């Protein structure tokens, strides 16, 4: 039995089923409210949801059972004197120490919990970097949406921000450095490519089996870093488009990555009316389309940045993604074949496998 946490524009849907066929909707939490993201902390068995209410604003909620009662965390909230308010909580990510979790928010900031997600504090080091007054938002806001812990080392962390590139810490968040080299913002005039910090990261994941390797979906490119995010190489050759939002990896294979290309920034739908997931197993040297079981005619879907989740590794890697059309697709064999797990949900914002 597999459990999916599907965040939508109209609540959190908890789906359960056997991979290969339709899943059952066993519960809907936060009806009528935007659930930006939901996840499961395997270390503690606790569930988390980022919920944005028009009345209460953005909140982190947690529960021991996603079909039961949810409690509200204390924070994330900016301290008095910062002049800032949390507008959106993009992601909640378990860390590498007991009780440690991270939350990425808009305006781009990192919050840290050391008590299992019940209370949150601002990471002052990233908030106070000297260049912050110059930071510019992407179309979706000034979003810290990707958080990549380093396995077994809680002092090392990389984050992706739209549109301020990659930031890396090696001292637990006290100090931060940029990881810009090699990223090319082709949406800017060419004479700004080497100097601009307006670098629109869409998604980023670390390869646990080789922690110095990261894969990134950029605004108009797919990149790989082999030096912990310091420099980047474009590996989008062979893809029908470098534009897209979601990204997944096989945690057992550091050469693997999965992306879902969209047409372009001006037409954010799957290309040519067909849904195709592209896989690399050679670190981006080549890409292969994996579309068996996915709609290939009159299918103009939009898949958002957090709407691609996975569980397992190797041949038994499970992959799931959801679209703003309300459909959720899954694969039980590392993307070789696909099935429709759910349909007619609200527009999907995130998918994670518990």
N, C-alpha and C positions, 0 to 999 in steps of 0.2 A: 504494500500500500504506500502510495506517495501522496504527500500533502503539499498543496500549492497555496501560497499567500499572494493574492492578486489585488493590488491596490488599484482603485479606479476613481473617476471623478465623482462617483456616487457611493462611496463606501469601500470597505474591505471585504472581499469574497474569499472564503476558505473552501478550497476544493480538495476532494480526496478521490483517489481512484487507482486503478492498476494501469501502468504505462502501456499504451497501445490502443486505448479506447477512450470514450468520453468519461470525464470526471463528474462527480456529483458536487453540487453546491451544498455544503453541510451547514454553512453559517454565513450571515452577512452582518458585519459590525459597522458602526458609524454610518448608518443609512443616510443618504442625502448629503454627506460631507466628503470633501476631497481627501483621499488617503494618498499622499505623495509616494510613500514607501512603506513596506512592511518586511520584517525579517525575523529570523529565529536564531537565537544564540545557543549553539549546540553544547557549549560548556555548562550552561546552567539550566537549559530547558525553558528559558524565558523568551517570550515574543515581544516585539516592539513594532509600533506603528507611528509614522509621522502623519498627523491629522491636521488639516487646515480648515478651520471653521470661520465662516463669515462673521460670527459673533465673538467667539473666543480667541480667534487667531490661530497661529501654528502651535502645536503641542506635541510632545513625545508621550505616547501612552504605552503601558506595558501590562502583560498578563502572563499567568502560568498556563492558561488554556485559552486559545484564541476564540473558542465558542462560549467562553464565560465572561466574567467581569474584567474590565480593563481599569487600570489606575493611571492617574496623571503624574508624570514626573515633575520634579521641581526644576524648571528650566527646560531647554536652554533659553536664557535671557541675558541681554547685555547689561553689564554693571552701570550704575548711575555715573554720569559724566562722560560716557562714550558718545552720547548723542545718537545712538543707533537702536533700531528695533529689529528683531527677527521677523522677516517677511515670509520665509519658507524654509522648511527643514528638508533638505534634499536626500539625506542618506544617514543611516545609523549603522555603524560597523564595529563588531567585536575587535578588541585589541589583543595584545600578546602577553598580558599579565592578568592575574585573577581580578575580576571585577572591573576591568578596564574596557571602556567603550568610547567611540568617537561619534560625533554628529557634525555633518557639514551643512552649513546654512547659507542663506542669502540675507544680508550682504556678506560676501565671502569671508567666512570665519569658521574656525574649528572649535568645537566645544568638547570637553572631556569629562567622562564620568569614571569614578574609581569605586563606586559602590553598586555595580551591576545595573546602572542606568536609572537609578532613582533620583539622583541629583546631578546637575551639570554646571561646569565652570568654563569660562572663556579661556582659550589658550592665548595668553597675552603676547607671546613671542611673535606669532604670525599676525596678530592684530596690529602690532606696532612696527611692522617693517617699514623702513623709510619711504618706500615707493608707493605705499597704499594711497595717498591722496591722488595719484595719477591713474589708479586702476579704473578700467572701463568695463561696463557690463556687456555680455552678449545679448542676443535677442531674448533669451529666457531669463535674463537678470544677471547679477553679479554672484554667480553660483559656485560654491565649493561642493562638488557633487561626486568626486572620486576620492576614496581614501584607501591607500595600499599599505597595510602594515608589513613589516619585515618578519618572517617566521622566527619565533623564539627570541626576538630582540625588541622589547618594547620601546627602546630609545630611537629606533629608526623607523621613519615614516615618510611616505610621499603622498602628496595630494594634487588633484587636478582641479583647476578653476577656470571657469568661463567668464571673462576672457583674459586671464592673466597667467596662462601657462601652467607649468609644473613647479611645485615648491617641495623641498626636501629638508628634513631635519635628521640629525644623527645624535642629538643630545636630549631626546624626549620633548622636543618642542620649544626649548629655550631659544635656540637660534635656527634660522632658516636660510637656505640658499636656493637660487633659481635653477631650473633645468630647461633652458631655452634652446641650446645649440642644436641646429639641424632642423628645427621647426620652421616651416615656410608659410606665412599667412598670405596666400595668394588672393585673398579678398581685399588686400590693401595694395596701394601703388607699389611697384617693384622697388623703388628707391627706399622704401621703409622696411623691406623684408628682414634685413639684418639688424635693425636697431629697435624695432617696435616691440613692446611688451604686450600688445593687444593680441594675445595668442589664445585662440578659442578651442580649448580642449573640450571634446564631447564626452569622452569616457576613457578610463584607464584601469588596467589590471596588472598585478604582479604575478609572475610565474613562481608558485611556491617551491617547485623543485629546483629552480635556479633563480634565487631572489634578486640578483642583479639585473634580471631581464624583466622589462615591462612592455606591454603592448598598449597602444593608444589609438582610439578613433578621434581624429582631428576634424576640424571644419574644412573638409576638402582634401583629406589624406588619411592614410593609416600608417602609423609609425611603430618602430621597435627600438628600445634602448637596451644595450648590453652592459651598461655601466651605472646601473641604479638610478637612471633618470638624468644623468649629467648631459648626455648627448643623445641625439635621435637620428634614425635612418628611415627614410620613406620606403615602405614596402607595399604600396598600393598598386604597383604594376601588376597587371593581370586581373584586376577588379573592374567591373563595368563602370563603377563610380567610386571616387574616394570619399564621397559624402555619406554620412550616416550618423546614427547615435548609439545604438546598442553594441555591446562587445562582450564576449564570453571566452573562457579559456578551459582547457583540460588541465586540472591541477597536477596530474601525473605526467604531463608531457610539456616541457618548457618550450617546445617548438610549435605549440598549437595555439590557434586563435580562431574565433568565429565572428564574423561581422554580417550585417544585413544592409547592403547598400541601398540608398535612396537616390532618386533621380538627381537632385541638386538642391542647393539652399533655397532656390526660388520655387521648387516643386518637390516637396518633401513627402513623396510617395514611392512605393516600390516601382522599379523600372519596368516599363513596357507592359504594365498590367499583369506581371507575374511575380510571385513571392519566391525569392531565392536566398538561402543562407550560404555564405561562402566560408570555406574552411581552408586553413593552411596547416600542414604538418611538417613544414620545413622552414619555420620562422619567417614566413612571408616571401620566400623565393618564388613559390607558386601558390595559386588559389584554385579550389575546385568548388563548383556549384553543387549544393545539396538541396534538391527541391522535390524529391520523390514524396508524393503525398500532399504537397503544398499546392494551393490554387495557382494556375498558370494563365488563366484568361480572365480579363476584366476584374483584376484584383489590384486595386490601387490603395494599398494599406500604408499607414504611418505607424512606425514602431518607435516609441520614445526611449530615452537613454537608459532608464532603469528597468525597462520591460523585457529583460532577457536574463534568465536565471539558469543555474545548472546544479547538478549533484552527482557525485561519483567521479569516476575517471576511466580512461581507456575505452574498451569496447562497450562498457556498461555505463558510460557517461550519459546522463539524462539532461536534455536541453528543453527549455520551455520559453516561449516568447508570446507576448500579447500585443494587440493592435488597438488603435483608437476606435476601430469598428466594433470592439467588444468581443473579438475572437481570441482564443488562446490555442496555440499549436505546441505540440510536444514531440520529442524524439527519445526513444529508449535505447538507441544504438549509435550514439555519438554523431547523430545528424545524417546517417545514411538513409533513413526513412522517417517520415513524419506522419502524425495523426492530429486530428482536431480534438483537443481536450475540452473545450468549452466554446460556446457561442452566445450571442445576444446578452452579454454583460454590458455594463457601462464602459465608456472609454477607458482603456487600461493605461495606467501610469507606471506600474511596476509589477514585476513577477519575481518571486523568490521561492525556492524549494526548501521546505522545512526538513 
